[in-house]
Amino acid sequence: MHQRNGWEWKAMQFGIFTVGDVATDPHTGRTPTERERIKAMVAIALKAEEVGLDVFATGEHHNPPFVPSSPTTMLGYVAARTEKLILSTSTTLITTNDPVKIAEDFAMLQHLADGRVDLMMGRGNTGPVYPWFGQDIRQGINLAVENYALLRRLWREDVVDWEGKFRTPLQGFTSTPRPLDGVPPFVWHGSIRSPEIAEQAAYYGDGFFHNNIFWPADHTKRMVDLYRQRYAHYGHGTPEQAVVGLGGHVFMRRNSQDAIREFRPYFDHSPVMGGGISMEEYMEQTPLTVGSPQQVIEKTLAFREYAGDYQRQLFAVDGGGVPLKTALEQLDMLGEEVVPVLRKEFAAGRPAGVPDAPTHASLLAAREAERARTTEPVA
């Protein structure tokens, strides 16, 4: 962590991501209302800033049992109640959202949040969402590629003429408002298993976020290595300079046995994790860490062994029916005991050529430096 021109820049960003599911707490049998769940997500975001985390990211879903169908509405509300927190998404559906609306919504959010905005492009995990928005799931990858190509132009060109396969043409179109300071939000491309998305992130020199919480380390390594190699192939820098983010899933108590005892019902009732291998086997094979803060530190630091030095670490703490009170307790432990150690340990031995985590300030500074370089008179 250091200062440049009055801005605080961080080598790594730590934060929270949520999918916004409404689930029954297996300990009490109680299911929160949609309103309670939405308010809980806001409380988690505010707590994240209070305990010194850097990022809050919300998913985008349009079906029960999920509530975050309008991420920029929630993030705009959180922006008004925070000062430093970077507001992001853990999925913005590039396949079924209109690129014009994405361009407008996130530029508006940029202005309201004074630049504390980025977003993660993804295809989501709900197949029926495609026909709900007039699209064909069989065109998922093609939609992601074409829609993002248009989005980039809308943010970077004041007047756009465009024609493609999946939406009506644009003639002389200007997206408003324009990005803050003429700098579009930083984009992460999120993927679990699609090499085409890693390739897309590499092609544009964007970030690649591998949401690895359900996957073994060797799969994560293959996906991140592919992105790094292709990033270098396209001339954006060395593989080590590629911008990588990872997920994590934690449940902590002071005593690891207490954590295991309390979390096991959440694991067993999870539609994603439960019903197969044991929780202990699952923890061995995936980033899930149920235990003490020290165990979370050790497991997270090990991510660097197979993913290299990376820029963003987001944790899930509130899904599967975990009540708000418990989620906030997780955030207290992250902020007080886990993240300060992770910041120090990840910074130790970090090569000088590895870039810091991207922010609006760093992107603006990079643009100004490039302008100065290209306009400097030749002696």
C-alpha positions as CSV (number, residue, x, y, z in Angstrom):
1,M,0.0,0.0,0.0
2,H,1.5,3.3,-1.0
3,Q,0.7,6.9,-2.1
4,R,1.1,8.4,-5.5
5,N,0.0,11.9,-6.2
6,G,-2.2,11.9,-3.2
7,W,-4.0,8.7,-4.2
8,E,-3.7,5.5,-2.1
9,W,-2.8,2.6,-4.4
10,K,-2.8,-1.1,-3.3
11,A,-0.9,-4.0,-4.8
12,M,-3.9,-6.2,-4.0
13,Q,-7.5,-5.5,-3.4
14,F,-9.6,-7.6,-0.9
15,G,-13.3,-7.7,-0.8
16,I,-16.6,-9.5,-0.7
17,F,-18.8,-10.9,-3.4
18,T,-22.4,-12.0,-3.0
19,V,-24.8,-13.8,-5.3
20,G,-27.8,-12.5,-3.4
21,D,-29.6,-15.9,-2.9
22,V,-32.6,-16.1,-0.6
23,A,-32.1,-19.4,1.3
24,T,-33.4,-21.1,4.5
25,D,-31.1,-21.1,7.5
26,P,-30.9,-24.8,8.3
27,H,-30.2,-24.0,12.0
28,T,-33.4,-22.1,12.5
29,G,-35.6,-23.1,9.5
30,R,-36.2,-19.4,8.8
31,T,-36.1,-17.9,5.3
32,P,-35.6,-14.2,5.0
33,T,-37.9,-12.1,2.9
34,E,-36.7,-10.5,-0.3
35,R,-36.6,-7.1,1.4
36,E,-34.6,-8.5,4.3
37,R,-32.1,-10.1,1.9
38,I,-31.6,-6.9,-0.1
39,K,-31.1,-4.9,3.1
40,A,-28.7,-7.5,4.3
41,M,-26.6,-7.2,1.1
42,V,-26.4,-3.4,1.7
43,A,-25.4,-4.0,5.4
44,I,-22.6,-6.3,4.2
45,A,-21.3,-3.7,1.8
46,L,-21.3,-1.0,4.5
47,K,-19.5,-3.4,6.9
48,A,-16.9,-4.2,4.2
49,E,-15.9,-0.5,4.1
50,E,-16.0,-0.2,7.9
51,V,-13.6,-3.1,8.4
52,G,-11.1,-1.8,5.8
53,L,-11.9,-4.0,2.8
54,D,-11.6,-2.6,-0.7
55,V,-14.3,-4.1,-2.9
56,F,-18.0,-5.0,-2.7
57,A,-19.3,-7.0,-5.7
58,T,-22.9,-8.1,-6.3
59,G,-24.2,-10.7,-8.7
60,E,-26.9,-10.3,-11.3
61,H,-29.8,-12.8,-11.4
62,H,-33.3,-12.6,-12.8
63,N,-34.9,-15.6,-11.2
64,P,-35.8,-16.9,-7.7
65,P,-34.3,-17.6,-5.3
66,F,-32.1,-14.6,-6.1
67,V,-32.8,-10.9,-5.6
68,P,-30.1,-8.8,-7.3
69,S,-31.7,-8.2,-10.6
70,S,-30.6,-4.5,-10.8
71,P,-27.0,-4.3,-9.7
72,T,-26.4,-0.6,-10.5
73,T,-29.5,0.4,-8.5
74,M,-28.0,-1.3,-5.4
75,L,-24.5,-0.1,-6.1
76,G,-25.7,3.5,-6.6
77,Y,-27.4,3.3,-3.2
78,V,-24.2,1.9,-1.6
79,A,-22.1,4.6,-3.3
80,A,-24.1,7.3,-1.5
81,R,-23.4,5.7,1.9
82,T,-19.7,4.9,1.4
83,E,-16.5,6.9,0.7
84,K,-13.7,4.5,-0.3
85,L,-15.3,1.2,-1.3
86,I,-14.9,0.0,-4.9
87,L,-18.3,-1.0,-6.2
88,S,-18.3,-3.9,-8.6
89,T,-20.3,-6.8,-9.9
90,S,-19.6,-10.5,-9.6
91,T,-21.5,-10.9,-12.9
92,T,-22.9,-8.4,-15.3
93,L,-24.7,-10.4,-18.0
94,I,-23.0,-9.3,-21.2
95,T,-25.0,-11.9,-23.1
96,T,-28.6,-10.8,-22.3
97,N,-28.2,-7.2,-21.4
98,D,-28.1,-4.6,-24.1
99,P,-24.6,-3.2,-24.4
100,V,-26.0,0.3,-24.8
101,K,-27.7,0.0,-21.4
102,I,-24.6,-1.4,-19.8
103,A,-22.6,1.6,-21.1
104,E,-25.1,4.1,-19.8
105,D,-25.8,2.5,-16.5
106,F,-22.1,2.1,-15.4
107,A,-21.0,5.5,-16.7
108,M,-23.8,7.0,-14.6
109,L,-22.7,5.0,-11.6
110,Q,-19.1,6.2,-12.2
111,H,-20.1,9.8,-11.9
112,L,-22.2,9.2,-8.8
113,A,-19.5,7.2,-7.1
114,D,-16.6,9.5,-8.1
115,G,-15.0,6.7,-10.1
116,R,-15.2,3.9,-7.5
117,V,-16.6,1.5,-10.1
118,D,-15.6,-1.5,-12.1
119,L,-17.5,-4.5,-13.3
120,M,-17.2,-8.2,-14.2
121,M,-18.6,-9.5,-17.5
122,G,-20.0,-13.0,-17.5
123,R,-22.6,-15.3,-19.0
124,G,-24.3,-16.3,-15.7
125,N,-25.3,-19.7,-14.6
126,T,-29.0,-19.7,-15.4
127,G,-29.8,-21.1,-18.9
128,P,-33.5,-19.9,-19.0
129,V,-32.4,-16.2,-18.7
130,Y,-31.6,-16.2,-22.4
131,P,-35.1,-16.5,-23.8
132,W,-36.4,-14.2,-21.0
133,F,-34.4,-11.5,-22.7
134,G,-35.0,-12.7,-26.3
135,Q,-31.7,-14.5,-26.8
136,D,-30.6,-18.0,-27.6
137,I,-28.3,-19.8,-25.2
138,R,-26.6,-21.6,-28.1
139,Q,-25.2,-18.2,-29.0
140,G,-23.8,-17.5,-25.6
141,I,-20.2,-17.2,-26.5
142,N,-20.9,-15.3,-29.7
143,L,-23.2,-12.9,-27.8
144,A,-20.4,-12.3,-25.2
145,V,-17.9,-11.5,-27.9
146,E,-20.1,-9.2,-30.1
147,N,-21.8,-7.4,-27.2
148,Y,-18.5,-6.6,-25.5
149,A,-16.9,-5.4,-28.7
150,L,-19.8,-2.9,-29.0
151,L,-19.6,-1.9,-25.3
152,R,-15.9,-1.0,-25.6
153,R,-16.6,1.3,-28.6
154,L,-19.5,3.0,-26.9
155,W,-17.2,3.9,-24.0
156,R,-14.3,5.0,-26.2
157,E,-15.9,6.7,-29.2
158,D,-18.1,9.7,-28.9
159,V,-20.1,8.8,-32.0
160,V,-20.6,5.2,-33.0
161,D,-21.8,3.6,-36.3
162,W,-22.2,-0.1,-35.7
163,E,-23.9,-3.2,-37.2
164,G,-23.8,-6.7,-35.9
165,K,-25.8,-9.9,-35.7
166,F,-27.7,-9.7,-32.4
167,R,-29.2,-6.2,-32.2
168,T,-30.4,-3.4,-34.4
169,P,-27.7,-1.2,-36.0
170,L,-26.5,2.1,-34.5
171,Q,-26.0,5.2,-36.6
172,G,-24.4,8.3,-35.2
173,F,-25.1,7.1,-31.7
174,T,-23.6,8.7,-28.6
175,S,-23.9,6.9,-25.2
176,T,-24.6,9.3,-22.3
177,P,-23.3,10.2,-19.9
178,R,-19.7,9.8,-21.2
179,P,-17.3,7.9,-18.9
180,L,-16.0,9.9,-16.0
181,D,-12.8,11.8,-17.1
182,G,-13.1,9.9,-20.4
183,V,-11.9,6.7,-18.7
184,P,-14.2,3.7,-18.9
185,P,-14.6,1.5,-15.9
186,F,-12.1,-1.3,-15.6
187,V,-13.5,-4.6,-16.9
188,W,-12.9,-8.1,-15.5
189,H,-14.1,-11.1,-17.5
190,G,-15.4,-13.7,-15.2
191,S,-15.4,-17.4,-16.1
192,I,-15.3,-20.7,-14.4
193,R,-14.7,-23.1,-17.3
194,S,-14.7,-21.2,-20.6
195,P,-11.3,-20.8,-22.3
196,E,-13.0,-18.5,-24.8
197,I,-13.6,-15.9,-22.1
198,A,-10.0,-16.1,-20.9
199,E,-9.0,-15.5,-24.5
200,Q,-11.3,-12.5,-24.7
201,A,-9.9,-10.9,-21.6
202,A,-6.4,-11.5,-22.9
203,Y,-7.2,-10.0,-26.3
204,Y,-8.3,-6.7,-24.9
205,G,-5.8,-6.6,-22.1
206,D,-8.6,-6.6,-19.5
207,G,-8.7,-8.4,-16.2
208,F,-9.6,-12.1,-15.8
209,F,-11.5,-13.2,-12.7
210,H,-11.6,-17.0,-12.2
211,N,-14.3,-17.7,-9.7
212,N,-12.6,-20.8,-8.4
213,I,-14.7,-21.5,-5.4
214,F,-16.1,-24.8,-6.7
215,W,-13.1,-26.0,-8.6
216,P,-9.8,-27.7,-7.8
217,A,-6.4,-25.9,-8.0
218,D,-5.2,-27.7,-11.2
219,H,-8.2,-26.4,-13.1
220,T,-7.7,-22.9,-11.8
221,K,-4.1,-23.0,-12.8
222,R,-4.9,-24.1,-16.4
223,M,-7.4,-21.2,-16.8
224,V,-5.1,-18.6,-15.3
225,D,-2.1,-19.8,-17.2
226,L,-4.0,-19.7,-20.5
227,Y,-5.1,-16.1,-19.8
228,R,-1.5,-15.0,-18.9
229,Q,0.0,-16.6,-21.9
230,R,-2.5,-15.1,-24.3
231,Y,-2.2,-11.7,-22.6
232,A,1.5,-11.7,-23.5
233,H,0.7,-13.1,-27.0
234,Y,-1.4,-10.0,-27.7
235,G,1.4,-7.7,-26.7
236,H,0.0,-6.2,-23.4
237,G,3.0,-7.2,-21.3
238,T,4.6,-10.2,-19.8
239,P,2.5,-13.1,-18.4
240,E,3.3,-11.9,-14.9
241,Q,1.8,-8.4,-15.7
242,A,-1.6,-9.8,-16.6
243,V,-4.4,-8.8,-14.1
244,V,-5.9,-11.7,-12.3
245,G,-8.7,-12.0,-9.7
246,L,-9.7,-15.1,-7.7
247,G,-12.7,-16.1,-5.5
248,G,-12.7,-17.6,-2.1
249,H,-15.3,-19.1,0.3
250,V,-14.8,-18.8,4.1
251,F,-16.5,-19.6,7.3
252,M,-14.6,-18.8,10.5
253,R,-14.8,-19.2,14.2
254,R,-12.0,-18.8,16.8
255,N,-12.0,-22.5,17.2
256,S,-11.9,-24.5,14.0
257,Q,-14.1,-27.3,15.4
258,D,-16.8,-24.8,16.2
259,A,-16.6,-23.5,12.6
260,I,-16.9,-27.0,11.2
261,R,-19.8,-27.9,13.5
262,E,-21.7,-24.6,12.7
263,F,-21.1,-24.6,8.9
264,R,-21.8,-28.3,8.2
265,P,-25.6,-27.9,7.9
266,Y,-25.1,-25.0,5.4
267,F,-22.8,-27.3,3.4
268,D,-25.1,-30.3,3.5
269,H,-28.1,-28.2,2.5
270,S,-26.3,-26.4,-0.3
271,P,-27.7,-27.1,-3.8
272,V,-24.2,-26.7,-5.2
273,M,-21.9,-28.2,-2.5
274,G,-24.0,-30.7,-0.6
275,G,-25.1,-34.2,-1.6
276,G,-21.8,-35.5,-2.9
277,I,-18.4,-35.7,-1.2
278,S,-17.9,-34.8,2.4
279,M,-17.2,-31.2,3.5
280,E,-13.7,-32.3,4.5
281,E,-13.0,-33.7,1.0
282,Y,-14.5,-30.6,-0.5
283,M,-12.2,-28.4,1.5
284,E,-9.2,-30.4,0.3
285,Q,-10.2,-30.0,-3.4
286,T,-11.5,-26.5,-3.5
287,P,-10.8,-23.0,-1.9
288,L,-13.5,-23.5,0.7
289,T,-12.0,-22.8,4.1
290,V,-14.0,-23.6,7.2
291,G,-12.0,-23.1,10.3
292,S,-10.0,-20.4,12.2
293,P,-8.7,-17.1,10.8
294,Q,-5.2,-18.5,10.6
295,Q,-6.4,-21.4,8.5
296,V,-8.1,-18.9,6.1
297,I,-4.8,-17.0,5.9
298,E,-2.8,-20.1,5.1
299,K,-5.2,-21.4,2.5
300,T,-5.5,-18.1,0.7
301,L,-1.8,-17.5,0.6
302,A,-1.4,-20.9,-1.1
303,F,-3.5,-19.5,-4.1
304,R,-0.3,-17.7,-5.2
305,E,1.5,-21.0,-5.6
306,Y,-0.7,-21.9,-8.6
307,A,-2.1,-18.6,-9.8
308,G,1.0,-16.4,-9.5
309,D,0.9,-12.9,-8.0
310,Y,-2.5,-11.5,-8.6
311,Q,-4.5,-8.3,-8.0
312,R,-7.9,-9.1,-6.5
313,Q,-9.2,-11.5,-3.9
314,L,-12.9,-11.7,-3.2
315,F,-14.5,-13.8,-0.5
316,A,-18.1,-15.2,-0.3
317,V,-19.4,-15.2,3.3
318,D,-23.2,-14.8,3.1
319,G,-24.7,-17.5,0.8
320,G,-26.7,-20.6,1.5
321,G,-28.8,-19.3,4.3
322,V,-26.0,-17.8,6.5
323,P,-27.8,-15.1,8.5
324,L,-26.7,-11.5,8.4
325,K,-25.4,-11.5,12.0
326,T,-23.1,-14.3,11.2
327,A,-21.9,-12.8,7.9
328,L,-21.1,-9.6,9.7
329,E,-19.0,-11.6,12.2
330,Q,-17.1,-13.1,9.3
331,L,-16.4,-9.6,8.0
332,D,-15.1,-8.5,11.4
333,M,-12.6,-11.4,11.4
334,L,-11.6,-10.7,7.8
335,G,-11.0,-7.0,8.5
336,E,-9.3,-7.4,11.9
337,E,-7.3,-10.6,11.6
338,V,-7.1,-12.0,8.1
339,V,-6.8,-9.3,5.5
340,P,-4.0,-7.2,7.3
341,V,-1.9,-10.4,7.3
342,L,-2.7,-11.2,3.7
343,R,-1.8,-7.7,2.6
344,K,1.6,-8.0,4.3
345,E,2.4,-11.5,3.1
346,F,1.2,-11.1,-0.5
347,A,3.4,-7.9,-0.7
348,A,6.4,-9.8,0.5
349,G,8.5,-10.9,-2.4
350,R,6.1,-9.5,-5.0
351,P,8.1,-8.7,-8.1
352,A,8.5,-5.1,-9.1
353,G,7.0,-5.7,-12.5
354,V,3.6,-7.0,-11.2
355,P,1.0,-4.2,-11.6
356,D,-1.0,-2.9,-8.7
357,A,-4.8,-3.5,-8.6
358,P,-6.5,-1.2,-11.1
359,T,-8.5,1.8,-9.9
360,H,-10.0,4.8,-11.7
361,A,-7.1,6.9,-10.4
362,S,-4.5,4.5,-11.8
363,L,-6.2,4.2,-15.2
364,L,-6.4,8.0,-15.4
365,A,-2.8,8.4,-14.5
366,A,-1.8,5.7,-17.0
367,R,-3.7,7.5,-19.8
368,E,-2.1,10.9,-18.9
369,A,1.3,9.3,-18.9
370,E,0.7,7.8,-22.3
371,R,-0.5,11.1,-23.7
372,A,2.6,12.8,-22.3
373,R,4.8,10.2,-23.8
374,T,3.2,10.3,-27.3
375,T,3.1,14.1,-27.5
376,E,6.6,14.8,-26.1
377,P,8.6,16.6,-28.8
378,V,11.5,14.7,-30.3
379,A,14.9,16.4,-29.8
